Amino acid sequence: MSTTLVTDPKLNVEKNGFLDIELDPEMDLFAEIERLKKEKNAIILAHYYQEPDIQDVADYIGDSLGLAQKAQQTQADLIVFAGVHFMAETAKILNPTKKVVIPDLKAGCSLSDSCPPPLFAQFKAQHPDHLVISYINCSAGIKALSDIICTSSNAQQIVESLPKEQKIIFAPDKNLGAYINKATGRNMVLWDGACMVHEIFSVEKISKLKLRHPNAKIIAHPECEEPVLRLADYIGSTTQLLKYTEKDAATEYIVATETGILHQMMKSNPQKTFIPAPPNNSCACNDCPHMKRNTLEKIYLCMEYEVPEITMDEELRLAAKKPIDRMLELSAQFGLI
């Protein structure tokens, strides 16, 4: 069993965004990853949108709230974050003394990219009497400009916990913000950002799919656009969608979110049928290209060489940590643990 050696992993990463090393095709990656976990006291945290193999080697699989909570609680020395960049940043914010690595530095997020900190700082300055609630799908720079962080699992409870007269800026997802406005009767000021995955669903194609599967329930993530949400029988975060399919009596579902969650849905409900909601293009599925940059090979390499590593300026980290801590405190109060 062998690999192509690399003399300077950091330079290799700077060039490619990940360790570009040829592995022995006979290598048992599952066994090697388990070995590295034990040798390095490492934990693999994976988002539901990762490919099935990565989910199967992960020590914890969750949505943004669960991953943030697990990152805060872990006793591991090495955190391997199988997700996108802002998620690994969050783990580092909560664990400054631990090494946090990500399989591919270029695993970004269209929603996070839609809200550059300098522009958002100007936007915030235009609303000086507003409190800022930012969805966790944002950069450390945006978190540092926020008062409270939220996820799709706890956004409604966090907004409802504030006095009705409190003026609020909600960033960066306008679709989630609009959904929360409607659910709470608020009039939060919304930053004009969105997730490329959740904006691509076709109402027309979903409606036609429903005609072919009349007994199927449509379930959707609140990052979807409002016309899609109007079709939904149930709206919830990734974890909430999974739990709904486990408890609900229906046997067929049309799922309007990233297709990675279907792996866990099928594992939990092997007797049920899950159909990915169709996008408005010719693709047969709806995958996040950033999430899918991570592979099992990259997981192994980042554990073996401990790069790419997430590093952060301490002043930025402390500023970004305050609103995350506030979210975690509120989530504990709400029983979202």
ZADO-1210 file (C-alpha; in nm, 4 decimals, padded with zeros to 6 digits):
<atoms>
<atom x="00.0000" y="00.0000" z="00.0000" code="MET" pos="1"/>
<atom x="00.1581" y="00.3277" z="-00.1063" code="SER" pos="2"/>
<atom x="00.0960" y="00.6880" z="-00.1985" code="THR" pos="3"/>
<atom x="00.2770" y="00.9392" z="-00.4095" code="THR" pos="4"/>
<atom x="00.4855" y="01.1382" z="-00.1626" code="LEU" pos="5"/>
<atom x="00.4621" y="01.5167" z="-00.1459" code="VAL" pos="6"/>
<atom x="00.7495" y="01.7188" z="-00.0031" code="THR" pos="7"/>
<atom x="00.5484" y="02.0255" z="00.0969" code="ASP" pos="8"/>
<atom x="00.1771" y="01.9597" z="00.1587" code="PRO" pos="9"/>
<atom x="00.1041" y="02.3269" z="00.2282" code="LYS" pos="10"/>
<atom x="00.2343" y="02.4384" z="-00.1119" code="LEU" pos="11"/>
<atom x="00.0367" y="02.1608" z="-00.2749" code="ASN" pos="12"/>
<atom x="-00.2799" y="02.2845" z="-00.1016" code="VAL" pos="13"/>
<atom x="-00.2133" y="02.6485" z="-00.1942" code="GLU" pos="14"/>
<atom x="-00.2026" y="02.5452" z="-00.5583" code="LYS" pos="15"/>
<atom x="-00.5074" y="02.3170" z="-00.5652" code="ASN" pos="16"/>
<atom x="-00.7191" y="02.3934" z="-00.2595" code="GLY" pos="17"/>
<atom x="-00.6685" y="02.0316" z="-00.1526" code="PHE" pos="18"/>
<atom x="-00.3905" y="01.7740" z="-00.1360" code="LEU" pos="19"/>
<atom x="-00.3534" y="01.6493" z="-00.4924" code="ASP" pos="20"/>
<atom x="-00.1786" y="01.3177" z="-00.4301" code="ILE" pos="21"/>
<atom x="-00.2244" y="00.9940" z="-00.6193" code="GLU" pos="22"/>
<atom x="-00.3293" y="00.7118" z="-00.3865" code="LEU" pos="23"/>
<atom x="-00.2785" y="00.3397" z="-00.4260" code="ASP" pos="24"/>
<atom x="-00.6047" y="00.2179" z="-00.5849" code="PRO" pos="25"/>
<atom x="-00.5918" y="-00.0912" z="-00.3631" code="GLU" pos="26"/>
<atom x="-00.5933" y="00.1154" z="-00.0438" code="MET" pos="27"/>
<atom x="-00.8845" y="00.0409" z="00.1910" code="ASP" pos="28"/>
<atom x="-00.9800" y="00.3997" z="00.2633" code="LEU" pos="29"/>
<atom x="-01.2435" y="00.3046" z="00.5206" code="PHE" pos="30"/>
<atom x="-00.9894" y="00.1062" z="00.7238" code="ALA" pos="31"/>
<atom x="-00.7193" y="00.3733" z="00.6897" code="GLU" pos="32"/>
<atom x="-00.9548" y="00.6480" z="00.8031" code="ILE" pos="33"/>
<atom x="-01.0560" y="00.4437" z="01.1084" code="GLU" pos="34"/>
<atom x="-00.6869" y="00.3901" z="01.1883" code="ARG" pos="35"/>
<atom x="-00.6149" y="00.7621" z="01.1666" code="LEU" pos="36"/>
<atom x="-00.9096" y="00.8444" z="01.3911" code="LYS" pos="37"/>
<atom x="-00.7612" y="00.6306" z="01.6673" code="LYS" pos="38"/>
<atom x="-00.3984" y="00.7361" z="01.6164" code="GLU" pos="39"/>
<atom x="-00.4741" y="01.1086" z="01.6083" code="LYS" pos="40"/>
<atom x="-00.7759" y="01.1255" z="01.8396" code="ASN" pos="41"/>
<atom x="-00.9672" y="01.2666" z="01.5443" code="ALA" pos="42"/>
<atom x="-01.3388" y="01.3177" z="01.4880" code="ILE" pos="43"/>
<atom x="-01.5100" y="01.3488" z="01.1501" code="ILE" pos="44"/>
<atom x="-01.8052" y="01.5865" z="01.1489" code="LEU" pos="45"/>
<atom x="-02.0125" y="01.5625" z="00.8314" code="ALA" pos="46"/>
<atom x="-02.3080" y="01.7548" z="00.6962" code="HIS" pos="47"/>
<atom x="-02.6096" y="01.5678" z="00.5628" code="TYR" pos="48"/>
<atom x="-02.5271" y="01.6940" z="00.2135" code="TYR" pos="49"/>
<atom x="-02.2001" y="01.5015" z="00.1881" code="GLN" pos="50"/>
<atom x="-02.1722" y="01.1968" z="-00.0384" code="GLU" pos="51"/>
<atom x="-02.2885" y="00.8661" z="00.1185" code="PRO" pos="52"/>
<atom x="-01.9379" y="00.7226" z="00.1722" code="ASP" pos="53"/>
<atom x="-01.8376" y="01.0277" z="00.3764" code="ILE" pos="54"/>
<atom x="-02.1559" y="01.0093" z="00.5814" code="GLN" pos="55"/>
<atom x="-02.0813" y="00.6435" z="00.6515" code="ASP" pos="56"/>
<atom x="-01.7316" y="00.7130" z="00.7934" code="VAL" pos="57"/>
<atom x="-01.8412" y="01.0179" z="00.9929" code="ALA" pos="58"/>
<atom x="-01.8559" y="01.0118" z="01.3715" code="ASP" pos="59"/>
<atom x="-02.1400" y="01.2620" z="01.3644" code="TYR" pos="60"/>
<atom x="-02.3768" y="01.3636" z="01.0852" code="ILE" pos="61"/>
<atom x="-02.5978" y="01.6677" z="01.1239" code="GLY" pos="62"/>
<atom x="-02.7233" y="02.0027" z="01.0080" code="ASP" pos="63"/>
<atom x="-02.5594" y="02.3335" z="01.0922" code="SER" pos="64"/>
<atom x="-02.7023" y="02.3540" z="01.4464" code="LEU" pos="65"/>
<atom x="-02.6090" y="01.9977" z="01.5384" code="GLY" pos="66"/>
<atom x="-02.2617" y="02.0346" z="01.3896" code="LEU" pos="67"/>
<atom x="-02.1982" y="02.3571" z="01.5815" code="ALA" pos="68"/>
<atom x="-02.3106" y="02.1919" z="01.9050" code="GLN" pos="69"/>
<atom x="-02.0953" y="01.8843" z="01.8414" code="LYS" pos="70"/>
<atom x="-01.7925" y="02.1005" z="01.7575" code="ALA" pos="71"/>
<atom x="-01.8372" y="02.2816" z="02.0879" code="GLN" pos="72"/>
<atom x="-01.8589" y="01.9557" z="02.2849" code="GLN" pos="73"/>
<atom x="-01.5868" y="01.7425" z="02.1242" code="THR" pos="74"/>
<atom x="-01.2814" y="01.6207" z="02.3157" code="GLN" pos="75"/>
<atom x="-01.0975" y="01.5294" z="01.9936" code="ALA" pos="76"/>
<atom x="-00.7567" y="01.6806" z="01.9168" code="ASP" pos="77"/>
<atom x="-00.8181" y="01.6887" z="01.5408" code="LEU" pos="78"/>
<atom x="-01.1514" y="01.7972" z="01.3907" code="ILE" pos="79"/>
<atom x="-01.2032" y="01.6865" z="01.0314" code="VAL" pos="80"/>
<atom x="-01.4909" y="01.8875" z="00.8909" code="PHE" pos="81"/>
<atom x="-01.6627" y="01.7276" z="00.5942" code="ALA" pos="82"/>
<atom x="-01.8737" y="02.0183" z="00.4831" code="GLY" pos="83"/>
<atom x="-01.8093" y="02.3645" z="00.3427" code="VAL" pos="84"/>
<atom x="-01.5733" y="02.6390" z="00.4526" code="HIS" pos="85"/>
<atom x="-01.8020" y="02.8393" z="00.6822" code="PHE" pos="86"/>
<atom x="-01.8828" y="02.5209" z="00.8768" code="MET" pos="87"/>
<atom x="-01.5161" y="02.4448" z="00.9380" code="ALA" pos="88"/>
<atom x="-01.4676" y="02.8102" z="01.0370" code="GLU" pos="89"/>
<atom x="-01.7435" y="02.7717" z="01.2963" code="THR" pos="90"/>
<atom x="-01.5683" y="02.4673" z="01.4413" code="ALA" pos="91"/>
<atom x="-01.2442" y="02.6670" z="01.4681" code="LYS" pos="92"/>
<atom x="-01.4226" y="02.9618" z="01.6277" code="ILE" pos="93"/>
<atom x="-01.5490" y="02.7281" z="01.8990" code="LEU" pos="94"/>
<atom x="-01.2225" y="02.5319" z="01.9329" code="ASN" pos="95"/>
<atom x="-00.9256" y="02.7701" z="01.9106" code="PRO" pos="96"/>
<atom x="-00.6770" y="02.5245" z="02.0606" code="THR" pos="97"/>
<atom x="-00.7744" y="02.2318" z="01.8377" code="LYS" pos="98"/>
<atom x="-00.6590" y="02.1688" z="01.4835" code="LYS" pos="99"/>
<atom x="-00.9449" y="02.1918" z="01.2336" code="VAL" pos="100"/>
<atom x="-00.8958" y="02.0605" z="00.8811" code="VAL" pos="101"/>
<atom x="-01.1232" y="02.0540" z="00.5777" code="ILE" pos="102"/>
<atom x="-01.0813" y="01.8181" z="00.2798" code="PRO" pos="103"/>
<atom x="-01.1012" y="02.0964" z="00.0197" code="ASP" pos="104"/>
<atom x="-01.0528" y="02.4682" z="00.0861" code="LEU" pos="105"/>
<atom x="-01.2513" y="02.5489" z="-00.2289" code="LYS" pos="106"/>
<atom x="-01.5639" y="02.3887" z="-00.0820" code="ALA" pos="107"/>
<atom x="-01.7334" y="02.7243" z="-00.0406" code="GLY" pos="108"/>
<atom x="-02.0969" y="02.8336" z="-00.0230" code="CYS" pos="109"/>
<atom x="-02.2965" y="03.0431" z="-00.2687" code="SER" pos="110"/>
<atom x="-02.5072" y="03.1834" z="00.0153" code="LEU" pos="111"/>
<atom x="-02.2039" y="03.2859" z="00.2183" code="SER" pos="112"/>
<atom x="-02.0446" y="03.4378" z="-00.0924" code="ASP" pos="113"/>
<atom x="-02.3589" y="03.6453" z="-00.1541" code="SER" pos="114"/>
<atom x="-02.2882" y="03.8518" z="00.1589" code="CYS" pos="115"/>
<atom x="-01.9406" y="04.0139" z="00.1569" code="PRO" pos="116"/>
<atom x="-01.8568" y="04.1652" z="00.4993" code="PRO" pos="117"/>
<atom x="-01.7579" y="04.5144" z="00.3702" code="PRO" pos="118"/>
<atom x="-02.0898" y="04.5550" z="00.1865" code="LEU" pos="119"/>
<atom x="-02.2871" y="04.4147" z="00.4761" code="PHE" pos="120"/>
<atom x="-02.1135" y="04.6549" z="00.7174" code="ALA" pos="121"/>
<atom x="-02.2410" y="04.9440" z="00.5020" code="GLN" pos="122"/>
<atom x="-02.5897" y="04.7922" z="00.4964" code="PHE" pos="123"/>
<atom x="-02.5852" y="04.7520" z="00.8748" code="LYS" pos="124"/>
<atom x="-02.4774" y="05.1149" z="00.9188" code="ALA" pos="125"/>
<atom x="-02.7918" y="05.2236" z="00.7327" code="GLN" pos="126"/>
<atom x="-03.0048" y="05.0578" z="01.0048" code="HIS" pos="127"/>
<atom x="-02.8311" y="05.1607" z="01.3302" code="PRO" pos="128"/>
<atom x="-03.1276" y="05.0747" z="01.5547" code="ASP" pos="129"/>
<atom x="-03.1585" y="04.7195" z="01.4224" code="HIS" pos="130"/>
<atom x="-03.0330" y="04.4004" z="01.5867" code="LEU" pos="131"/>
<atom x="-02.8573" y="04.1652" z="01.3437" code="VAL" pos="132"/>
<atom x="-02.9561" y="03.7998" z="01.3236" code="ILE" pos="133"/>
<atom x="-02.7416" y="03.6101" z="01.0746" code="SER" pos="134"/>
<atom x="-02.8003" y="03.2617" z="00.9428" code="TYR" pos="135"/>
<atom x="-02.5024" y="03.0399" z="01.0237" code="ILE" pos="136"/>
<atom x="-02.4379" y="02.9958" z="00.6492" code="ASN" pos="137"/>
<atom x="-02.2090" y="03.2981" z="00.6438" code="CYS" pos="138"/>
<atom x="-01.8421" y="03.3839" z="00.6840" code="SER" pos="139"/>
<atom x="-01.6667" y="03.4599" z="01.0115" code="ALA" pos="140"/>
<atom x="-01.6607" y="03.8224" z="00.8991" code="GLY" pos="141"/>
<atom x="-02.0422" y="03.8349" z="00.8864" code="ILE" pos="142"/>
<atom x="-02.0711" y="03.6524" z="01.2177" code="LYS" pos="143"/>
<atom x="-01.8481" y="03.9187" z="01.3734" code="ALA" pos="144"/>
<atom x="-02.0949" y="04.1843" z="01.2534" code="LEU" pos="145"/>
<atom x="-02.3928" y="03.9993" z="01.4029" code="SER" pos="146"/>
<atom x="-02.5682" y="03.9978" z="01.7394" code="ASP" pos="147"/>
<atom x="-02.7132" y="03.6465" z="01.7190" code="ILE" pos="148"/>
<atom x="-02.6468" y="03.3564" z="01.4836" code="ILE" pos="149"/>
<atom x="-02.9313" y="03.1217" z="01.3908" code="CYS" pos="150"/>
<atom x="-02.9875" y="02.8075" z="01.1882" code="THR" pos="151"/>
<atom x="-03.2957" y="02.6916" z="01.0020" code="SER" pos="152"/>
<atom x="-03.3685" y="02.4696" z="01.3055" code="SER" pos="153"/>
<atom x="-03.3894" y="02.7559" z="01.5537" code="ASN" pos="154"/>
<atom x="-03.4434" y="03.0765" z="01.3530" code="ALA" pos="155"/>
<atom x="-03.8141" y="03.1070" z="01.4295" code="GLN" pos="156"/>
<atom x="-03.7694" y="03.0485" z="01.8031" code="GLN" pos="157"/>
<atom x="-03.4846" y="03.3000" z="01.8207" code="ILE" pos="158"/>
<atom x="-03.6866" y="03.5697" z="01.6420" code="VAL" pos="159"/>
<atom x="-03.9940" y="03.5010" z="01.8564" code="GLU" pos="160"/>
<atom x="-03.7834" y="03.5254" z="02.1738" code="SER" pos="161"/>
<atom x="-03.7165" y="03.8943" z="02.1000" code="LEU" pos="162"/>
<atom x="-03.9614" y="04.1760" z="02.1807" code="PRO" pos="163"/>
<atom x="-04.2028" y="04.2460" z="01.8940" code="LYS" pos="164"/>
<atom x="-04.0877" y="04.6077" z="01.8813" code="GLU" pos="165"/>
<atom x="-03.7232" y="04.5039" z="01.8285" code="GLN" pos="166"/>
<atom x="-03.6130" y="04.5975" z="01.4779" code="LYS" pos="167"/>
<atom x="-03.4137" y="04.3227" z="01.3080" code="ILE" pos="168"/>
<atom x="-03.1829" y="04.2782" z="01.0105" code="ILE" pos="169"/>
<atom x="-03.1838" y="03.9185" z="00.8866" code="PHE" pos="170"/>
<atom x="-02.8929" y="03.7996" z="00.6729" code="ALA" pos="171"/>
<atom x="-02.7865" y="03.6558" z="00.4393" code="PRO" pos="172"/>
<atom x="-03.0730" y="03.4317" z="00.3149" code="ASP" pos="173"/>
<atom x="-03.3730" y="03.6316" z="00.1899" code="LYS" pos="174"/>
<atom x="-03.5845" y="03.3172" z="00.1408" code="ASN" pos="175"/>
<atom x="-03.5372" y="03.1910" z="00.4964" code="LEU" pos="176"/>
<atom x="-03.5878" y="03.5469" z="00.6228" code="GLY" pos="177"/>
<atom x="-03.9137" y="03.5835" z="00.4260" code="ALA" pos="178"/>
<atom x="-04.0351" y="03.2502" z="00.5594" code="TYR" pos="179"/>
<atom x="-03.9604" y="03.3581" z="00.9189" code="ILE" pos="180"/>
<atom x="-04.1293" y="03.6952" z="00.8593" code="ASN" pos="181"/>
<atom x="-04.4427" y="03.5149" z="00.7441" code="LYS" pos="182"/>
<atom x="-04.4346" y="03.2630" z="01.0308" code="ALA" pos="183"/>
<atom x="-04.3794" y="03.5248" z="01.3021" code="THR" pos="184"/>
<atom x="-04.5621" y="03.8276" z="01.1603" code="GLY" pos="185"/>
<atom x="-04.2396" y="04.0293" z="01.1745" code="ARG" pos="186"/>
<atom x="-04.1060" y="04.2730" z="00.9190" code="ASN" pos="187"/>
<atom x="-03.7340" y="04.2033" z="00.9384" code="MET" pos="188"/>
<atom x="-03.5093" y="04.3854" z="00.6932" code="VAL" pos="189"/>
<atom x="-03.3650" y="04.1186" z="00.4633" code="LEU" pos="190"/>
<atom x="-03.0249" y="04.1031" z="00.2993" code="TRP" pos="191"/>
<atom x="-03.0593" y="03.9994" z="-00.0651" code="ASP" pos="192"/>
<atom x="-02.8743" y="03.6655" z="-00.0551" code="GLY" pos="193"/>
<atom x="-02.9725" y="03.3112" z="-00.1493" code="ALA" pos="194"/>
<atom x="-02.8517" y="02.9530" z="-00.1860" code="CYS" pos="195"/>
<atom x="-02.7990" y="02.8412" z="-00.5459" code="MET" pos="196"/>
<atom x="-02.9188" y="02.4891" z="-00.4598" code="VAL" pos="197"/>
<atom x="-03.2499" y="02.5911" z="-00.3071" code="HIS" pos="198"/>
<atom x="-03.3332" y="02.8513" z="-00.5711" code="GLU" pos="199"/>
<atom x="-03.3113" y="02.6079" z="-00.8607" code="ILE" pos="200"/>
<atom x="-03.6234" y="02.3990" z="-00.7942" code="PHE" pos="201"/>
<atom x="-03.8960" y="02.4109" z="-01.0596" code="SER" pos="202"/>
<atom x="-04.2533" y="02.4649" z="-00.9378" code="VAL" pos="203"/>
<atom x="-04.3851" y="02.3375" z="-01.2708" code="GLU" pos="204"/>
<atom x="-04.1781" y="02.0181" z="-01.2600" code="LYS" pos="205"/>
<atom x="-04.2609" y="01.9522" z="-00.8947" code="ILE" pos="206"/>
<atom x="-04.6310" y="01.9947" z="-00.9732" code="SER" pos="207"/>
<atom x="-04.6081" y="01.7479" z="-01.2620" code="LYS" pos="208"/>
<atom x="-04.4144" y="01.5061" z="-01.0414" code="LEU" pos="209"/>
<atom x="-04.6886" y="01.5312" z="-00.7803" code="LYS" pos="210"/>
<atom x="-04.9472" y="01.4337" z="-01.0461" code="LEU" pos="211"/>
<atom x="-04.7466" y="01.1172" z="-01.1160" code="ARG" pos="212"/>
<atom x="-04.7122" y="01.0467" z="-00.7427" code="HIS" pos="213"/>
<atom x="-05.0450" y="01.1670" z="-00.5938" code="PRO" pos="214"/>
<atom x="-04.9798" y="01.0028" z="-00.2564" code="ASN" pos="215"/>
<atom x="-04.6365" y="01.1592" z="-00.2135" code="ALA" pos="216"/>
<atom x="-04.5918" y="01.4402" z="00.0363" code="LYS" pos="217"/>
<atom x="-04.3812" y="01.7386" z="-00.0666" code="ILE" pos="218"/>
<atom x="-04.1299" y="01.8397" z="00.2006" code="ILE" pos="219"/>
<atom x="-03.9065" y="02.1449" z="00.1628" code="ALA" pos="220"/>
<atom x="-03.6255" y="02.3377" z="00.3272" code="HIS" pos="221"/>
<atom x="-03.7119" y="02.7021" z="00.4127" code="PRO" pos="222"/>
<atom x="-03.4213" y="02.8225" z="00.1961" code="GLU" pos="223"/>
<atom x="-03.6447" y="02.7391" z="-00.1021" code="CYS" pos="224"/>
<atom x="-03.8303" y="03.0178" z="-00.2786" code="GLU" pos="225"/>
<atom x="-04.1818" y="03.0997" z="-00.1608" code="GLU" pos="226"/>
<atom x="-04.3670" y="02.9430" z="-00.4612" code="PRO" pos="227"/>
<atom x="-04.2007" y="02.6091" z="-00.3799" code="VAL" pos="228"/>
<atom x="-04.2818" y="02.6433" z="-00.0107" code="LEU" pos="229"/>
<atom x="-04.6487" y="02.6996" z="-00.1005" code="ARG" pos="230"/>
<atom x="-04.6546" y="02.3496" z="-00.2512" code="LEU" pos="231"/>
<atom x="-04.5032" y="02.1867" z="00.0569" code="ALA" pos="232"/>
<atom x="-04.6888" y="01.9647" z="00.3012" code="ASP" pos="233"/>
<atom x="-04.4086" y="02.0217" z="00.5516" code="TYR" pos="234"/>
<atom x="-04.1294" y="02.2816" z="00.5780" code="ILE" pos="235"/>
<atom x="-03.8277" y="02.2323" z="00.8017" code="GLY" pos="236"/>
<atom x="-03.4523" y="02.2262" z="00.8484" code="SER" pos="237"/>
<atom x="-03.2560" y="01.9291" z="00.7162" code="THR" pos="238"/>
<atom x="-03.2782" y="01.7489" z="01.0501" code="THR" pos="239"/>
<atom x="-03.6451" y="01.8379" z="01.0874" code="GLN" pos="240"/>
<atom x="-03.7185" y="01.6968" z="00.7405" code="LEU" pos="241"/>
<atom x="-03.5414" y="01.3725" z="00.8319" code="LEU" pos="242"/>
<atom x="-03.7296" y="01.3381" z="01.1602" code="LYS" pos="243"/>
<atom x="-04.0588" y="01.4145" z="00.9871" code="TYR" pos="244"/>
<atom x="-04.0127" y="01.1280" z="00.7418" code="THR" pos="245"/>
<atom x="-03.9326" y="00.8943" z="01.0318" code="GLU" pos="246"/>
<atom x="-04.2524" y="00.9778" z="01.2218" code="LYS" pos="247"/>
<atom x="-04.4972" y="01.0554" z="00.9417" code="ASP" pos="248"/>
<atom x="-04.7330" y="00.7864" z="00.8112" code="ALA" pos="249"/>
<atom x="-04.6805" y="00.8575" z="00.4406" code="ALA" pos="250"/>
<atom x="-04.4644" y="00.6161" z="00.2401" code="THR" pos="251"/>
<atom x="-04.3562" y="00.8462" z="-00.0430" code="GLU" pos="252"/>
<atom x="-04.1945" y="01.1905" z="-00.0379" code="TYR" pos="253"/>
<atom x="-04.0815" y="01.4517" z="-00.2889" code="ILE" pos="254"/>
<atom x="-03.7826" y="01.6163" z="-00.1203" code="VAL" pos="255"/>
<atom x="-03.6978" y="01.9802" z="-00.2012" code="ALA" pos="256"/>
<atom x="-03.3494" y="02.0186" z="-00.0608" code="THR" pos="257"/>
<atom x="-02.9977" y="01.9000" z="-00.1454" code="GLU" pos="258"/>
<atom x="-02.9982" y="01.5314" z="-00.2421" code="THR" pos="259"/>
<atom x="-02.7382" y="01.4255" z="00.0169" code="GLY" pos="260"/>
<atom x="-03.0077" y="01.3980" z="00.2850" code="ILE" pos="261"/>
<atom x="-03.1783" y="01.1183" z="00.0910" code="LEU" pos="262"/>
<atom x="-02.9042" y="00.8771" z="00.2037" code="HIS" pos="263"/>
<atom x="-03.0019" y="00.9161" z="00.5688" code="GLN" pos="264"/>
<atom x="-03.3731" y="00.9174" z="00.4862" code="MET" pos="265"/>
<atom x="-03.3413" y="00.5856" z="00.3035" code="MET" pos="266"/>
<atom x="-03.1290" y="00.4352" z="00.5825" code="LYS" pos="267"/>
<atom x="-03.3848" y="00.5385" z="00.8445" code="SER" pos="268"/>
<atom x="-03.6862" y="00.4449" z="00.6331" code="ASN" pos="269"/>
<atom x="-03.5921" y="00.1605" z="00.3968" code="PRO" pos="270"/>
<atom x="-03.9582" y="00.0822" z="00.3322" code="GLN" pos="271"/>
<atom x="-04.0329" y="00.4354" z="00.2066" code="LYS" pos="272"/>
<atom x="-03.9687" y="00.6048" z="-00.1290" code="THR" pos="273"/>
<atom x="-03.7836" y="00.9372" z="-00.1595" code="PHE" pos="274"/>
<atom x="-03.7827" y="01.1373" z="-00.4810" code="ILE" pos="275"/>
<atom x="-03.5535" y="01.4393" z="-00.5265" code="PRO" pos="276"/>
<atom x="-03.7480" y="01.7471" z="-00.6312" code="ALA" pos="277"/>
<atom x="-03.6522" y="01.8408" z="-00.9895" code="PRO" pos="278"/>
<atom x="-03.4609" y="02.1605" z="-01.0670" code="PRO" pos="279"/>
<atom x="-03.5396" y="02.4007" z="-01.3492" code="ASN" pos="280"/>
<atom x="-03.2589" y="02.2728" z="-01.5709" code="ASN" pos="281"/>
<atom x="-03.1764" y="01.9479" z="-01.7496" code="SER" pos="282"/>
<atom x="-02.9964" y="01.7909" z="-01.4523" code="CYS" pos="283"/>
<atom x="-03.1678" y="01.4856" z="-01.3049" code="ALA" pos="284"/>
<atom x="-03.0819" y="01.5818" z="-00.9488" code="CYS" pos="285"/>
<atom x="-03.0004" y="01.8772" z="-00.7315" code="ASN" pos="286"/>
<atom x="-02.6540" y="01.8609" z="-00.5750" code="ASP" pos="287"/>
<atom x="-02.4481" y="02.1344" z="-00.4121" code="CYS" pos="288"/>
<atom x="-02.1263" y="02.1496" z="-00.6178" code="PRO" pos="289"/>
<atom x="-01.9371" y="02.2856" z="-00.3163" code="HIS" pos="290"/>
<atom x="-02.0464" y="02.0080" z="-00.0794" code="MET" pos="291"/>
<atom x="-01.9656" y="01.7495" z="-00.3424" code="LYS" pos="292"/>
<atom x="-01.6046" y="01.8710" z="-00.3789" code="ARG" pos="293"/>
<atom x="-01.5248" y="01.6597" z="-00.0748" code="ASN" pos="294"/>
<atom x="-01.4412" y="01.2943" z="-00.1396" code="THR" pos="295"/>
<atom x="-01.3352" y="00.9961" z="00.0671" code="LEU" pos="296"/>
<atom x="-00.9833" y="01.0272" z="-00.0782" code="GLU" pos="297"/>
<atom x="-00.9609" y="01.3905" z="00.0319" code="LYS" pos="298"/>
<atom x="-01.0871" y="01.2945" z="00.3797" code="ILE" pos="299"/>
<atom x="-00.8034" y="01.0439" z="00.4136" code="TYR" pos="300"/>
<atom x="-00.5386" y="01.2844" z="00.2846" code="LEU" pos="301"/>
<atom x="-00.6390" y="01.5752" z="00.5073" code="CYS" pos="302"/>
<atom x="-00.6287" y="01.3420" z="00.8088" code="MET" pos="303"/>
<atom x="-00.2933" y="01.1934" z="00.7138" code="GLU" pos="304"/>
<atom x="-00.1188" y="01.5262" z="00.6412" code="TYR" pos="305"/>
<atom x="-00.3425" y="01.7529" z="00.8578" code="GLU" pos="306"/>
<atom x="-00.3964" y="02.0062" z="00.5803" code="VAL" pos="307"/>
<atom x="-00.5768" y="02.2144" z="00.4627" code="PRO" pos="308"/>
<atom x="-00.5966" y="02.3672" z="00.8096" code="GLU" pos="309"/>
<atom x="-00.8433" y="02.6375" z="00.9123" code="ILE" pos="310"/>
<atom x="-00.6676" y="02.9277" z="01.0850" code="THR" pos="311"/>
<atom x="-00.8123" y="03.2565" z="01.2054" code="MET" pos="312"/>
<atom x="-00.7154" y="03.5907" z="01.3495" code="ASP" pos="313"/>
<atom x="-00.7907" y="03.5843" z="01.7226" code="GLU" pos="314"/>
<atom x="-00.9701" y="03.9203" z="01.7259" code="GLU" pos="315"/>
<atom x="-01.2001" y="03.8035" z="01.4455" code="LEU" pos="316"/>
<atom x="-01.2552" y="03.4683" z="01.6171" code="ARG" pos="317"/>
<atom x="-01.3615" y="03.6289" z="01.9447" code="LEU" pos="318"/>
<atom x="-01.5977" y="03.8712" z="01.7682" code="ALA" pos="319"/>
<atom x="-01.7537" y="03.5867" z="01.5670" code="ALA" pos="320"/>
<atom x="-01.7853" y="03.3639" z="01.8745" code="LYS" pos="321"/>
<atom x="-02.0138" y="03.5971" z="02.0707" code="LYS" pos="322"/>
<atom x="-02.3228" y="03.5603" z="01.8476" code="PRO" pos="323"/>
<atom x="-02.2626" y="03.1838" z="01.8114" code="ILE" pos="324"/>
<atom x="-02.2477" y="03.1479" z="02.1900" code="ASP" pos="325"/>
<atom x="-02.5735" y="03.3427" z="02.2122" code="ARG" pos="326"/>
<atom x="-02.7349" y="03.1034" z="01.9639" code="MET" pos="327"/>
<atom x="-02.6152" y="02.7974" z="02.1538" code="LEU" pos="328"/>
<atom x="-02.7417" y="02.9411" z="02.4829" code="GLU" pos="329"/>
<atom x="-03.0838" y="03.0130" z="02.3335" code="LEU" pos="330"/>
<atom x="-03.0998" y="02.6722" z="02.1631" code="SER" pos="331"/>
<atom x="-03.0363" y="02.5058" z="02.4987" code="ALA" pos="332"/>
<atom x="-03.3163" y="02.7140" z="02.6521" code="GLN" pos="333"/>
<atom x="-03.5505" y="02.6067" z="02.3710" code="PHE" pos="334"/>
<atom x="-03.4584" y="02.2420" z="02.4222" code="GLY" pos="335"/>
<atom x="-03.2978" y="02.2197" z="02.0764" code="LEU" pos="336"/>
<atom x="-03.0162" y="01.9907" z="02.1871" code="ILE" pos="337"/>
</atoms>
